[in-house]
């Protein structure tokens, strides 16, 4: 498993959109993405820590390899 990069919320959303997710809605600074039955919430912050990115990927059911490739 590659080391997760430090990315912004917008970069994380773009990478997830490349993996087939679509933006369902946005409430404040949190963007909700959906892909079929699975979904995830991405905070739209300037910088996301590695633990936050890991939690987002776990929610989305996406591996770290897929995410890094989509960046």
N, C-alpha and C positions, 0 to 999 in steps of 0.2 A: 504494500500500500504506500503510495507516495505521500510525502509530507504535504499537508494542506496549505495552500498559499493564503496570504492575507489579501483579501479582496474587498471591494466596496459592495454595498447592497445592490447597486445598479449592475455591476459586473456579474454578481451572482445570479440576478434575474435574467440577464442576457444569456448566460451559460445554460440556465435551466430552460429557457425558451428554445434554445438550440436542441435540447433533449426532448422536446415535445410538450412542455408545459405551456399553459396560457394564463395570462393574468385574469383572475376572476374578479377581484375587487381590491381596493386599497382603503384602509382605515387609518388615517393619520400617517405615521411613518412606517406602517407595516403593510407589505404587499402580499396578498394571498394568491398563490398559483395552484392550478389544478391540472391533472393529467388523468383522465378517466376517473377511477375511484380514489386515487391517491392525490394528496395535496401537501402543500407546505407553506409556511409563513416566513417571509424574508424581511428583516428590518432594513429600511432604506437609510442606512447610516454610511458615513464616509469610509469607515473601516470596520470589517467584521473579524473578530478573533477566530483562531483556528477551532476552538471549542464550539463556537456559534455555528460556523460552517459545517462542522461535523454533525451537529444536531439537525440542521436544515437538511443535510443529505440523508440522515436516518429517517426523518419525517417523509422525505420524498421517495425513499427507496432507491436511491441512486448511489452507485459506488464512487469512491474517491477517484478511481482511474477514469471513469466516464466523465466526471465533473471536470477534472484537470484537462482532459482531451477537448472538452467543449469550450474551455476558456480560450 
